[in-house]
Amino acid sequence: MNTLELLELLEDNARLTPEEIAVMLHVDTGEVRRAIQELEQNKTILKYMTLVNWEKAGEEKVSALIEVRITPQRDVGFDAVARRISRFPEVRSVRLMSGAYDLAVFIEGRTMREVSHFVATRLATIEGVISTTTHFVLKTYKQDGVIVGDGEEDRRLMVTP
């Protein structure tokens, strides 16, 4: 069985059953179950997720991208600060970047004030953080490969008698 094909199927739709995957990959269901269990145990599969359109669900959330410049530490570089930032529950993602800043930190909160407070009191005060720049997300058009909202309906002309 091709493990990469299995991973791509699960990444696209985590709700696929081992039976469905077995049919798609032309292999035995038991083989799929064993492969998935092994991939979970060795941390290749980290989590199964559902992508939710919170606006449509009636829940207001504020997302922001925080550009963070940090001083690398001897022997660990950026890793120690990045791991510390990763532990905050508001933080959805932390990535080491090339370019004008070092880390891209994606956070989520209930309000802009809550996000601003987090940046000012918790993130910017971490030893090794030189500066932060906050970019609030105004609207999401596509997330994790999925177009958010159905823009096709908006393009149709209204038909009147």
CORCOR-V121649 format. One record per run of one state. SS is the DSSP state (~ for helix, > for strand, _ for the rest). FROM is the first residue (numbers start at 1). LEN is the number of residues. Records with the same first field share a line. If there is no record, write none. Layout:
SS: FROM-LEN + FROM-LEN
This chain:
_: 1-2 + 13-5 + 26-3 + 42-20 + 71-2 + 74-3 + 78-1 + 87-4 + 97-6 + 110-2 + 124-5 + 137-5 + 144-2 + 148-3 + 155-7
~: 3-10 + 18-8 + 29-13 + 79-8 + 112-12 + 151-4
>: 62-9 + 73-1 + 77-1 + 91-6 + 103-7 + 129-8 + 142-2 + 146-2
